[in-house]
């Protein structure tokens, strides 16, 4: 009992010592800066304090993230200019201690998933009674290689993708380094962008849009978040993109409503003006308690990190909200399936060239039937039933395009492989759109889109007996894992599996709805549209309304 009391006192003493400065003590321990007595105190506390143990694992993850982002010497310049500026704004200081934003960047950009404390225990890497000092031997594996998702399904290594693009602009001038990150069609790759002058509407994959005014420096961090280092912008956020976030050197703004403006001066001092709805705002460091700011209010965050955000006069009318007029998109091919009778399906797309028969000559038993759709009429298919639609001779497999449709699939019990919804292209090189029924590769029931041997699989089970709006867009001439965006019910899909590769060239040829008896789909389809371009997320989401 006496020994237990001594250990309890030692544990209490260590916790008392560490409570106020957990991160600093743990960082010093990880860096090997503590003497023998200090190390012993930290290790004893870690063995007996679950919360401190969790903090330790998190901090080791952050240190490993820093190493992952630094990479080789060729990456240090970009890191210093972009990410490190954010870390310093988070209170990193000279020690380079990285907070949660570092983990977010690594997970999103590198496709690496942090190994948690339970993972180490389950894997037998350490035991609860082992010296936590052993964890230092495993810093190189604090991030796994992305071969398994949290659900245990295999996925391939993540690839760099495109999370936003320039929709419209006026007088736009970028610096030379930024031009290397901007595709001719406006898609933006990750990295710091410097806008010397002009204005641009940047559309994010989530559906949020932002008007950025030059001069400005910004970084696209994900399909629903950006970092504004200097400059000003306004953001408009539809309900499906709620949670759109703007980080600056001094504040974090998370949209809950629909519209707000942010400005950042050369010192990093930042202002937020809420034009409509609500925004959750907090400092990036110090007194980081979040506050909800309503329409018509504004705050400023300067370098005094321990003070509350300072209210300032509202100036939302000073932010630019529009650049040019949105272009109205028209599909090249569109079938609503609303004809009440007859065997002809009418193409109401802008070309109106491809009215097709439901019933091929002499193949009545291979034809789908008319049925109630999501809106008006639709088609219901059984395996083996197909409809063939010719496509424009100019439509090629490796070109940008978007396809949107509504689908309802009953639950699939005991089936495996793929259930083909439609495909287009040549044998062996065709684009194939299907419901994934594999139990070992990606989410079962999710959308699977592939061309040749390459494919991506989404993360939403469609085979639940409900109507879902499904769409995908291909940016053209690139790897499917980075150039193909999947959407279900208006929201971007997280990939559960993929196999890298790009489509070959050549004509798309015919679009065949349905498939063979062995793999054709069973279910309903409605409002099928095809665009020969990668349309904006807002236009795509409007198709599902």
VEXROFI-509212 format. One record per residue (C-alpha): residue number from 1; residue in one letter; x, y, z. Coordinates in steps of 0.25 Angstrom, whole numbers, plus 5000, padded with zeros to 4 digits. Layout:
% residues N
 num residuo    X    Y    Z
 NUM       a    X    Y    Z
...
This chain:
% residues 545
 num residuo    X    Y    Z
   1       x 5000 5000 5000
   2       x 5011 5009 5003
   3       x 5018 5007 4990
   4       x 5004 5010 4983
   5       x 5003 5023 4991
   6       x 5017 5027 4986
   7       x 5013 5024 4971
   8       x 5000 5031 4973
   9       x 5008 5043 4978
  10       x 5018 5042 4967
  11       x 5007 5041 4956
  12       x 5000 5053 4963
  13       x 5013 5061 4963
  14       x 5016 5058 4948
  15       x 5002 5062 4944
  16       x 5002 5075 4952
  17       x 5015 5078 4946
  18       x 5010 5075 4932
  19       x 4996 5080 4932
  20       x 5000 5094 4929
  21       x 5010 5091 4918
  22       x 5006 5078 4913
  23       x 5011 5081 4898
  24       x 5024 5087 4902
  25       x 5028 5076 4911
  26       x 5024 5065 4901
  27       x 5031 5072 4890
  28       x 5044 5073 4899
  29       x 5042 5058 4902
  30       x 5041 5054 4887
  31       x 5053 5063 4883
  32       x 5061 5057 4894
  33       x 5063 5070 4901
  34       x 5060 5065 4915
  35       x 5070 5060 4926
  36       x 5068 5046 4932
  37       x 5059 5051 4943
  38       x 5050 5058 4933
  39       x 5049 5046 4924
  40       x 5045 5038 4936
  41       x 5034 5047 4940
  42       x 5028 5048 4926
  43       x 5028 5033 4924
  44       x 5022 5030 4938
  45       x 5011 5040 4935
  46       x 5008 5035 4921
  47       x 5007 5021 4927
  48       x 4996 5026 4937
  49       x 4989 5037 4930
  50       x 4980 5033 4918
  51       x 4978 5047 4913
  52       x 4993 5051 4914
  53       x 4996 5038 4906
  54       x 4986 5042 4895
  55       x 4993 5056 4894
  56       x 5006 5049 4893
  57       x 5002 5040 4881
  58       x 4996 5052 4875
  59       x 5009 5060 4876
  60       x 5017 5049 4870
  61       x 5007 5049 4859
  62       x 5009 5063 4857
  63       x 5024 5062 4857
  64       x 5024 5051 4847
  65       x 5014 5060 4838
  66       x 5025 5071 4838
  67       x 5035 5061 4833
  68       x 5025 5056 4822
  69       x 5022 5070 4817
  70       x 5037 5074 4817
  71       x 5041 5062 4809
  72       x 5054 5064 4801
  73       x 5061 5077 4799
  74       x 5053 5080 4786
  75       x 5040 5081 4794
  76       x 5046 5091 4805
  77       x 5044 5104 4797
  78       x 5029 5101 4795
  79       x 5027 5096 4809
  80       x 5033 5109 4815
  81       x 5025 5118 4806
  82       x 5012 5111 4808
  83       x 5010 5102 4819
  84       x 5020 5107 4829
  85       x 5013 5121 4828
  86       x 5001 5114 4833
  87       x 5008 5107 4845
  88       x 5014 5119 4849
  89       x 5001 5126 4849
  90       x 4996 5115 4858
  91       x 5007 5118 4869
  92       x 5018 5109 4864
  93       x 5029 5119 4867
  94       x 5043 5115 4865
  95       x 5042 5101 4870
  96       x 5033 5097 4858
  97       x 5022 5091 4867
  98       x 5011 5087 4857
  99       x 4996 5087 4862
 100       x 4984 5080 4856
 101       x 4985 5088 4843
 102       x 4997 5080 4840
 103       x 4990 5067 4841
 104       x 4979 5071 4832
 105       x 4988 5076 4821
 106       x 4996 5062 4821
 107       x 4983 5054 4821
 108       x 4977 5062 4810
 109       x 4989 5064 4801
 110       x 4997 5052 4804
 111       x 4986 5042 4806
 112       x 4992 5037 4818
 113       x 4984 5033 4830
 114       x 4990 5034 4844
 115       x 4992 5022 4853
 116       x 4984 5023 4866
 117       x 4988 5018 4880
 118       x 4978 5007 4879
 119       x 4984 5003 4866
 120       x 4998 5001 4872
 121       x 4992 4993 4883
 122       x 4984 4984 4874
 123       x 4996 4982 4865
 124       x 5004 4978 4877
 125       x 5015 4989 4875
 126       x 5014 4993 4889
 127       x 5007 4988 4901
 128       x 5000 4997 4912
 129       x 5011 4993 4922
 130       x 5023 4995 4912
 131       x 5031 5008 4913
 132       x 5025 5019 4905
 133       x 5039 5022 4901
 134       x 5038 5011 4891
 135       x 5028 5019 4883
 136       x 5040 5027 4878
 137       x 5045 5015 4870
 138       x 5032 5016 4862
 139       x 5031 5030 4858
 140       x 5034 5026 4844
 141       x 5021 5018 4844
 142       x 5012 5028 4851
 143       x 5005 5030 4837
 144       x 5001 5017 4829
 145       x 5003 5016 4814
 146       x 4988 5017 4811
 147       x 4986 5003 4807
 148       x 4975 5001 4817
 149       x 4963 5010 4820
 150       x 4957 5011 4834
 151       x 4947 5000 4830
 152       x 4959 4991 4826
 153       x 4956 4991 4811
 154       x 4968 4992 4802
 155       x 4970 5005 4795
 156       x 4982 5010 4786
 157       x 4992 5021 4789
 158       x 4985 5035 4788
 159       x 4988 5044 4777
 160       x 4989 5059 4776
 161       x 4975 5064 4771
 162       x 4968 5077 4767
 163       x 4959 5082 4778
 164       x 4955 5096 4771
 165       x 4955 5103 4758
 166       x 4954 5117 4753
 167       x 4940 5119 4747
 168       x 4941 5134 4743
 169       x 4951 5145 4744
 170       x 4953 5160 4740
 171       x 4967 5165 4738
 172       x 4974 5153 4744
 173       x 4989 5153 4745
 174       x 4996 5142 4753
 175       x 5011 5142 4756
 176       x 5019 5132 4748
 177       x 5021 5121 4759
 178       x 5005 5121 4761
 179       x 5003 5119 4746
 180       x 5010 5105 4747
 181       x 4998 5101 4756
 182       x 4987 5106 4747
 183       x 4982 5097 4736
 184       x 4977 5104 4723
 185       x 4963 5100 4727
 186       x 4964 5107 4740
 187       x 4966 5095 4750
 188       x 4976 5098 4761
 189       x 4986 5089 4767
 190       x 4990 5090 4782
 191       x 5000 5100 4786
 192       x 5002 5115 4789
 193       x 4996 5124 4778
 194       x 4999 5138 4776
 195       x 4989 5147 4769
 196       x 4996 5160 4765
 197       x 4983 5167 4761
 198       x 4969 5165 4755
 199       x 4958 5157 4761
 200       x 4954 5142 4760
 201       x 4942 5134 4764
 202       x 4948 5121 4769
 203       x 4938 5109 4770
 204       x 4941 5098 4780
 205       x 4937 5083 4778
 206       x 4927 5085 4790
 207       x 4919 5095 4782
 208       x 4924 5107 4790
 209       x 4929 5119 4782
 210       x 4939 5130 4785
 211       x 4942 5143 4779
 212       x 4956 5146 4781
 213       x 4962 5161 4779
 214       x 4976 5163 4775
 215       x 4986 5165 4780
 216       x 4985 5153 4788
 217       x 4992 5140 4793
 218       x 4984 5128 4795
 219       x 4985 5112 4796
 220       x 4974 5102 4792
 221       x 4974 5092 4804
 222       x 4962 5084 4800
 223       x 4949 5084 4793
 224       x 4943 5092 4804
 225       x 4954 5099 4810
 226       x 4965 5110 4806
 227       x 4976 5118 4813
 228       x 4976 5133 4810
 229       x 4990 5138 4814
 230       x 4988 5152 4809
 231       x 4977 5159 4801
 232       x 4961 5159 4801
 233       x 4950 5150 4797
 234       x 4936 5148 4798
 235       x 4930 5134 4799
 236       x 4916 5129 4796
 237       x 4912 5115 4802
 238       x 4900 5107 4798
 239       x 4894 5097 4808
 240       x 4901 5085 4802
 241       x 4915 5092 4805
 242       x 4912 5096 4819
 243       x 4924 5096 4827
 244       x 4933 5103 4816
 245       x 4945 5108 4824
 246       x 4954 5120 4821
 247       x 4967 5120 4830
 248       x 4976 5132 4831
 249       x 4989 5135 4839
 250       x 4980 5140 4850
 251       x 4966 5134 4849
 252       x 4958 5122 4845
 253       x 4944 5125 4839
 254       x 4934 5113 4837
 255       x 4922 5116 4829
 256       x 4908 5112 4835
 257       x 4900 5122 4827
 258       x 4902 5126 4812
 259       x 4911 5138 4810
 260       x 4923 5145 4817
 261       x 4935 5153 4814
 262       x 4950 5152 4819
 263       x 4961 5162 4818
 264       x 4976 5160 4822
 265       x 4986 5171 4822
 266       x 5001 5169 4821
 267       x 5003 5166 4835
 268       x 4993 5155 4835
 269       x 4983 5163 4843
 270       x 4969 5158 4838
 271       x 4955 5163 4838
 272       x 4942 5155 4836
 273       x 4929 5162 4831
 274       x 4916 5153 4831
 275       x 4907 5157 4820
 276       x 4897 5146 4821
 277       x 4894 5135 4831
 278       x 4904 5131 4842
 279       x 4919 5128 4842
 280       x 4927 5122 4854
 281       x 4940 5129 4856
 282       x 4952 5127 4865
 283       x 4966 5131 4866
 284       x 4976 5121 4860
 285       x 4984 5122 4873
 286       x 4984 5127 4888
 287       x 4969 5130 4891
 288       x 4963 5121 4881
 289       x 4949 5120 4887
 290       x 4939 5119 4875
 291       x 4929 5130 4874
 292       x 4916 5130 4865
 293       x 4915 5143 4857
 294       x 4902 5147 4851
 295       x 4898 5155 4839
 296       x 4902 5170 4839
 297       x 4914 5168 4849
 298       x 4929 5168 4847
 299       x 4941 5165 4856
 300       x 4956 5167 4855
 301       x 4967 5157 4859
 302       x 4981 5164 4861
 303       x 4994 5159 4867
 304       x 4989 5159 4882
 305       x 4986 5145 4882
 306       x 4981 5145 4897
 307       x 4970 5155 4895
 308       x 4956 5153 4890
 309       x 4953 5156 4875
 310       x 4950 5171 4874
 311       x 4937 5176 4868
 312       x 4939 5186 4856
 313       x 4929 5194 4848
 314       x 4922 5185 4838
 315       x 4927 5187 4824
 316       x 4921 5175 4816
 317       x 4917 5185 4804
 318       x 4932 5187 4801
 319       x 4934 5172 4797
 320       x 4932 5169 4782
 321       x 4921 5158 4781
 322       x 4921 5155 4766
 323       x 4930 5154 4754
 324       x 4923 5153 4741
 325       x 4910 5145 4739
 326       x 4909 5130 4741
 327       x 4908 5122 4728
 328       x 4895 5114 4726
 329       x 4899 5099 4723
 330       x 4892 5091 4713
 331       x 4894 5076 4712
 332       x 4898 5070 4699
 333       x 4889 5058 4702
 334       x 4877 5057 4711
 335       x 4867 5046 4713
 336       x 4856 5049 4723
 337       x 4848 5037 4720
 338       x 4835 5044 4721
 339       x 4828 5039 4709
 340       x 4815 5033 4713
 341       x 4814 5023 4702
 342       x 4822 5018 4690
 343       x 4835 5011 4688
 344       x 4844 5024 4685
 345       x 4852 5031 4695
 346       x 4853 5045 4692
 347       x 4867 5053 4693
 348       x 4864 5067 4699
 349       x 4878 5071 4699
 350       x 4884 5083 4691
 351       x 4887 5074 4679
 352       x 4874 5066 4679
 353       x 4880 5056 4669
 354       x 4878 5043 4677
 355       x 4864 5039 4678
 356       x 4865 5024 4680
 357       x 4856 5012 4680
 358       x 4854 5005 4694
 359       x 4853 4992 4686
 360       x 4863 4987 4677
 361       x 4859 4979 4665
 362       x 4854 4965 4669
 363       x 4859 4967 4683
 364       x 4846 4970 4691
 365       x 4851 4961 4702
 366       x 4863 4969 4704
 367       x 4856 4983 4706
 368       x 4854 4991 4719
 369       x 4840 4995 4723
 370       x 4834 5009 4725
 371       x 4831 5011 4740
 372       x 4830 5023 4750
 373       x 4843 5031 4751
 374       x 4848 5040 4761
 375       x 4841 5051 4753
 376       x 4830 5047 4744
 377       x 4833 5035 4736
 378       x 4846 5026 4736
 379       x 4851 5012 4732
 380       x 4852 5000 4740
 381       x 4863 4989 4736
 382       x 4865 4975 4739
 383       x 4878 4968 4736
 384       x 4880 4965 4721
 385       x 4871 4977 4717
 386       x 4878 4988 4709
 387       x 4876 5001 4701
 388       x 4887 5006 4691
 389       x 4889 5021 4689
 390       x 4899 5026 4678
 391       x 4908 5037 4683
 392       x 4914 5049 4675
 393       x 4925 5045 4666
 394       x 4934 5056 4672
 395       x 4932 5050 4686
 396       x 4945 5043 4690
 397       x 4948 5035 4702
 398       x 4959 5043 4708
 399       x 4952 5057 4707
 400       x 4946 5064 4718
 401       x 4931 5060 4721
 402       x 4920 5060 4731
 403       x 4909 5050 4733
 404       x 4897 5051 4743
 405       x 4885 5042 4746
 406       x 4876 5038 4756
 407       x 4876 5023 4760
 408       x 4868 5014 4770
 409       x 4875 5000 4773
 410       x 4869 4990 4782
 411       x 4877 4983 4793
 412       x 4887 4973 4787
 413       x 4888 4961 4795
 414       x 4898 4950 4793
 415       x 4903 4956 4779
 416       x 4917 4960 4776
 417       x 4925 4966 4765
 418       x 4919 4978 4758
 419       x 4905 4982 4753
 420       x 4906 4990 4740
 421       x 4898 5002 4739
 422       x 4903 5007 4726
 423       x 4916 5007 4718
 424       x 4922 5014 4705
 425       x 4934 5012 4697
 426       x 4941 5000 4690
 427       x 4942 4986 4696
 428       x 4953 4985 4706
 429       x 4955 5001 4707
 430       x 4940 5005 4710
 431       x 4936 5014 4721
 432       x 4928 5005 4730
 433       x 4918 5011 4741
 434       x 4913 5001 4751
 435       x 4909 4997 4765
 436       x 4921 4991 4773
 437       x 4916 4978 4779
 438       x 4930 4973 4783
 439       x 4932 4971 4798
 440       x 4947 4972 4798
 441       x 4949 4984 4789
 442       x 4943 4997 4793
 443       x 4930 5000 4799
 444       x 4919 4990 4795
 445       x 4908 4996 4787
 446       x 4916 5009 4784
 447       x 4917 5015 4770
 448       x 4929 5009 4762
 449       x 4934 5017 4750
 450       x 4945 5011 4742
 451       x 4951 5011 4728
 452       x 4960 5000 4723
 453       x 4966 4994 4735
 454       x 4966 5007 4743
 455       x 4955 5010 4753
 456       x 4950 5018 4765
 457       x 4940 5014 4775
 458       x 4932 5023 4784
 459       x 4928 5022 4798
 460       x 4912 5023 4798
 461       x 4904 5010 4798
 462       x 4894 5012 4787
 463       x 4887 4999 4788
 464       x 4877 5003 4799
 465       x 4864 5004 4791
 466       x 4864 5019 4791
 467       x 4866 5029 4779
 468       x 4879 5035 4778
 469       x 4885 5046 4769
 470       x 4898 5041 4764
 471       x 4908 5049 4755
 472       x 4923 5049 4751
 473       x 4932 5058 4743
 474       x 4945 5055 4737
 475       x 4955 5066 4735
 476       x 4961 5060 4723
 477       x 4975 5054 4719
 478       x 4979 5049 4733
 479       x 4979 5039 4744
 480       x 4965 5035 4748
 481       x 4968 5035 4763
 482       x 4972 5050 4762
 483       x 4964 5055 4750
 484       x 4950 5048 4752
 485       x 4940 5054 4763
 486       x 4929 5045 4768
 487       x 4916 5052 4774
 488       x 4904 5045 4781
 489       x 4892 5054 4785
 490       x 4900 5066 4782
 491       x 4912 5063 4791
 492       x 4926 5059 4786
 493       x 4929 5045 4789
 494       x 4941 5040 4797
 495       x 4948 5029 4789
 496       x 4948 5015 4796
 497       x 4957 5009 4786
 498       x 4964 5012 4772
 499       x 4973 5007 4762
 500       x 4982 5017 4755
 501       x 4982 5019 4740
 502       x 4977 5029 4729
 503       x 4967 5025 4718
 504       x 4972 5023 4704
 505       x 4968 5031 4692
 506       x 4958 5028 4682
 507       x 4943 5030 4679
 508       x 4933 5027 4690
 509       x 4923 5021 4680
 510       x 4910 5016 4686
 511       x 4905 5018 4700
 512       x 4898 5005 4705
 513       x 4889 5005 4717
 514       x 4888 4992 4725
 515       x 4896 4980 4723
 516       x 4897 4965 4721
 517       x 4889 4955 4729
 518       x 4901 4952 4737
 519       x 4904 4966 4741
 520       x 4893 4975 4736
 521       x 4886 4984 4746
 522       x 4873 4982 4753
 523       x 4866 4995 4757
 524       x 4861 5009 4752
 525       x 4867 5020 4745
 526       x 4862 5034 4741
 527       x 4867 5048 4736
 528       x 4880 5044 4729
 529       x 4889 5055 4724
 530       x 4902 5056 4717
 531       x 4911 5068 4716
 532       x 4924 5068 4707
 533       x 4931 5077 4718
 534       x 4934 5076 4733
 535       x 4923 5085 4738
 536       x 4923 5093 4751
 537       x 4919 5087 4764
 538       x 4907 5097 4765
 539       x 4902 5093 4751
 540       x 4903 5078 4755
 541       x 4896 5080 4768
 542       x 4885 5087 4761
 543       x 4882 5074 4753
 544       x 4879 5067 4766
 545       x 4869 5077 4771
